[in-house]
Amino acid sequence: MYYLSTRNNKLEESFENILFQGLSKEGGLFLPAVWPKINLNEINNKNYEEIALQIISPYIKQTLSDENLKKIIDQTYKNFRKKNIAPLVKIDNNKYILELFHGPTFAFKDYALQFLGNLISSFLENKNKKITILGATSGDTGSAAINAFKGKNEVEVFILHPFEKVSKVQRLQMTTVEDNNIHNLAIRGNFDDCQKIVKKLFVDEEIQSKTTLTAINSINWVRIISQTVYYFWSFAQLDEKTKKDGLSFIVPSGNFGNIFSARVAKYMGLPINNLHVVTNENDILNKTINSGLMKIDKVKQTYSPSMDIQVSSNFERQLFESFNRDSNQLVKLMNFFSENGYQTLPSSIIADIKKHYKAYTVSDLEILNTIKLFNEKYKYLADPHTATGLKILEDMNDSNINISLACAHPAKFGNAIKKAIGKDPIFPKDLENIFDKKEKMTILNNDLNEIKNHILNKI
Ligand SMILES: *Cc1c(COP(=O)(O)O)cnc(C)c1O
């Protein structure tokens, strides 16, 4: 298996190269040259770790043996709080919730980042190589990455988060980690500003000449493929009769990473009927998919901060596929978009996207109402991101098996929960201790040079 880039389909990169590189030199995102197919009969009697091995192996096996991959997978998921890792909870006829908050930092980002952390360590072992991890977070990626890489001496970690725009628990989960290799940078701007700076640093020659920069955002291919595992895992948890007509997934979305992992599952042969993309009031994905006009608006702060995103990086991967992997056409489109802040998609592209995806927007008020409704009607307390999906799940009356993703633990978003149900969520023991710890972060302006110099001084 080799890898090409959305902006250069002639590329033939090895897995090891794309693991350590964020973007391709042309600024594109990496994708595998072909989609391996999975035999569904082999999925049915397996546990999470076994399915992970089967899904991830075809992408890595030229570089890493199955035996070593298995070790990394087992080491990764043994730290999760549920034995079946990502439980599928039935709440009504045909309606399910896939719980993805049983990792160390209580959001779905752990499922990919814990694995990525262990994978990177295993590649660095015996190599005497140091790398610098650089990432932007709208809240959950940061804490998951910091937890995955803390104390690893061969890795310096710089995480940019938008100052005062993440929840308190999200911030504390990042800033109370004491290890010297962890650097929290709070940027006076929004998530899109942070992401833009990270993308510029990834193509900055001065930084590149001093260190190996590695991306941990969902532009990193390993994140996408390790999330694909839990879509197959939900299929494995259903009995034969229930799943005979296929499944649909409802995915609260921001950077289009999680839902694209579902699209990958479909390429690999999982019988998925509909992929429901749900946004909060930052609704660019909804507008793009429903009207074809991809246009950046100002980022609004909502109750679901991890979805407060206007530039959805991974959407480029889908566009590339919809262009039948024609990178020339994609480059033209993306250049126009980044120069002008908008782009009208060709009708053939929209038609292709609409074959697989349906898109929705859920307002802040609907988020609160949905948290309240599910708490009363189903005795299910959902976090505000999960609630965007549950609004769509509740309204759904088709005959599909609909699985909505629970993306984070409600205790991470106490303010919204209190507004919705009038009381605080119960704190899991592992989260409680962060309130008494000292915080460590540096506040910087939304200024490329200021941030670049800060990083250069520390590596
Ligand atoms: C990251 C995140 C999302 C958005 O996922 P994308 O892969 O960026 O689309 C939604 N909810 C929560 C809780 C998240 O942490």
The ligand as a Tripos MOL2 file, in Angstrom:
@<TRIPOS>MOLECULE
LIG
   15    15     1     0     0
SMALL
NO_CHARGES

@<TRIPOS>ATOM
      1 C1        -13.9550   16.5270   17.5350 C.3       1 LIG1
      2 C2        -15.3370   16.4640   18.0180 C.ar      1 LIG1
      3 C3        -16.4340   16.5510   17.1380 C.ar      1 LIG1
      4 C4        -16.2620   16.7790   15.6590 C.3       1 LIG1
      5 O1        -15.6370   15.7060   14.9980 O.3       1 LIG1
      6 P1        -14.9130   15.9180   13.5860 P.3       1 LIG1
      7 O2        -14.1500   14.6630   13.3500 O.co2     1 LIG1
      8 O3        -14.0240   17.1140   13.7440 O.co2     1 LIG1
      9 O4        -15.9850   16.1630   12.5760 O.co2     1 LIG1
     10 C5        -17.7050   16.4250   17.6700 C.ar      1 LIG1
     11 N1        -17.9010   16.2290   18.9880 N.ar      1 LIG1
     12 C6        -16.8730   16.1400   19.8650 C.ar      1 LIG1
     13 C7        -17.1760   15.9390   21.2980 C.3       1 LIG1
     14 C8        -15.5620   16.2470   19.4110 C.ar      1 LIG1
     15 O5        -14.5540   16.1650   20.2910 O.3       1 LIG1
@<TRIPOS>BOND
     1     1     2 1
     2     2     3 ar
     3     2    14 ar
     4     3     4 1
     5     3    10 ar
     6     4     5 1
     7     5     6 1
     8     6     7 2
     9     6     8 1
    10     6     9 1
    11    10    11 ar
    12    11    12 ar
    13    12    13 1
    14    12    14 ar
    15    14    15 1
@<TRIPOS>SUBSTRUCTURE
     1 LIG1         1 GROUP 0 **** ****
